[in-house]
Amino acid sequence: MAGRVAYLQFGLSFECRPPVEAIIVRSLKIVVPVTLFMLIGVPAYAYADPTGGALFQVLMPALAALWGFWLIFANKLRRGIGAVVRKLQGKNPEAQSTD
């Protein structure tokens, strides 16, 4: 509850939260310096691997994450798209669900 102040008025407690602008400014004070630090170029004194090993190490986890996302959410996506299609066709989407 950092940044919140509780008031007691007429036997009721109310919380006053900081305005959204203050939260954005506070987060920008952290994000901007960290981003600038990450963008500083430092010489590596090495060579790039010409065999594509780094590309493989980046693409395989990304593909695994996409595959996992598909396995988890494919049924919900199919049902949602089917409901939209049935609604556009004028059919009742609740009448055809098999839950």
Secondary structure, 3 states (H helix, E strand, C coil): CCCCEEEEECCEEEEECCCHHHHHHHHHHHHHHHHHHHHCCCCCCCCCCCCCHHHHHHHHHHHHHHHHHHHHHHHHHHHHHHHHHHHHHCCCCCCCCCC
